[in-house]
Amino acid sequence: MHTNHKGFQTKLVHAGAPKDPYGSVVTPIYQTSTFSFENTQVGADRFAGKADGYIYTRIGNPTIRALEDCVAALEEGVGGIATSSGMGAVCTVCLALLDRDTHVVSTASVYGPSRTLMEKHLGRFGVSSSFVDTSDLEAVRHALRKNTRMIYVETPSNPMMQITDIRAMADLAHAQGALLVVDSTFASPYLQKPLSMDADVVLHSVTKFINGHADVVGGILIARDKAVYRRVRDVMVITGCNMDPHQAFLVHRGLKTLALRIERAQESAMKIASWIESRDEVAWVRYTGLSSHPQYELARRQMRGPGSMISFELKGGFEAGKTLMNKVRLAVLAVSLGGVETLIEHPASMTHAGLPAEERLKAGITDGLVRYSVGIEDPDDLLGDLEQALASDQAH
Ligand SMILES: *Cc1c(COP(=O)(O)O)cnc(C)c1O
């Protein structure tokens, strides 16, 4: 790792750079399952951890390592653990840090499959879980139990862009002998650094902003200290949640433009969110860059910028939202987010359809809510697209 590179954008480009015998500027794809040993002693030393070098790709691989080192440098952690998917990262960290008869407190509006993992599957192994509004410190304090070993927060949360105070959560967790894990997917390492606010582990679905090109599914975990790093890495290796070298190459390639992509999308998102808020058809908008956001000040304190995710509700409810989503020509109707292309989706019938209606409404996910992930297209084209779609909405 190039420790002499301090600036974020310099790290994006140079951290995790290869030491390649041919001077390759980019880390090559080491598309191999296994690595040869010069002799039996070398093999034995590598297995015993007494010698550097690779053994087998599930355990480690230079292409994957380059990505892990780069994201670890960006998040200012001790090491990265790349996984097959974002859910592979969530699963790995839960299996590593929770035991039978322990308890986890998690954000109520956490990514649906993360909740299913904790509630349904870890529940089968004797782990109990509470889902609370983690933007409410009292609610979290109330939910803590003697056996709470993990506080798991997603901030900003999906799709309501609710912000949780990371430092306050770290203090609560540590006073309890628990660890704080932050799903920072919606912020990316560019907008928020949870480890610098005392979180113990930060995770990302790299499928979203880190890769940024909607062509890979993957995940990554970064730990603040060595002991936690080892515990989590061991579980990744044992469960086989590892990333693949080709996947790592693509993600690392996409990552290099993270700051440029986010700056561009964020500038457009600010324009578009203000425009949406000014429209008569719109009941409300949720964007962390607007002063109407209930946690505008906390978002400004904790994040470098507001990012590019906007949620809004049309006065005409679900029917109006459906018309809008069917009439847009530029924004693509699809789930996922954080790519170069603008995506639009309907949480109540798509990403959050699995939640019971009562839970969904409690989390603020109304039937007419539309989620909009701003890409890097020309903002005027995106505004024109929304305008024509809303106009046709009125005509019906
Ligand atoms: C997409 C997502 C995940 C899961 O990631 P996959 O790469 O789809 O497995 C986890 N958390 C958040 C916040 C996400 O948006």
PDBQT file of the ligand as one rigid body, heavy atoms in Angstrom, charges set to zero:
ROOT
HETATM    1  C1  LIG A 401     -27.656  -3.719  -2.297  1.00  0.00    +0.000 C 
HETATM    2  C2  LIG A 401     -27.442  -3.571  -0.835  1.00  0.00    +0.000 A 
HETATM    3  C3  LIG A 401     -26.999  -4.646  -0.058  1.00  0.00    +0.000 A 
HETATM    4  C4  LIG A 401     -26.779  -6.025  -0.606  1.00  0.00    +0.000 C 
HETATM    5  O1  LIG A 401     -25.792  -6.045  -1.572  1.00  0.00    +0.000 OA
HETATM    6  P1  LIG A 401     -25.716  -7.123  -2.803  1.00  0.00    +0.000 P 
HETATM    7  O2  LIG A 401     -24.476  -6.732  -3.472  1.00  0.00    +0.000 OA
HETATM    8  O3  LIG A 401     -26.965  -6.932  -3.601  1.00  0.00    +0.000 OA
HETATM    9  O4  LIG A 401     -25.674  -8.474  -2.159  1.00  0.00    +0.000 OA
HETATM   10  C5  LIG A 401     -26.770  -4.419   1.286  1.00  0.00    +0.000 A 
HETATM   11  N1  LIG A 401     -26.992  -3.202   1.852  1.00  0.00    +0.000 NA
HETATM   12  C6  LIG A 401     -27.440  -2.157   1.129  1.00  0.00    +0.000 A 
HETATM   13  C7  LIG A 401     -27.669  -0.860   1.795  1.00  0.00    +0.000 C 
HETATM   14  C8  LIG A 401     -27.684  -2.307  -0.239  1.00  0.00    +0.000 A 
HETATM   15  O5  LIG A 401     -28.141  -1.267  -0.941  1.00  0.00    +0.000 OA
ENDROOT
TORSDOF 0
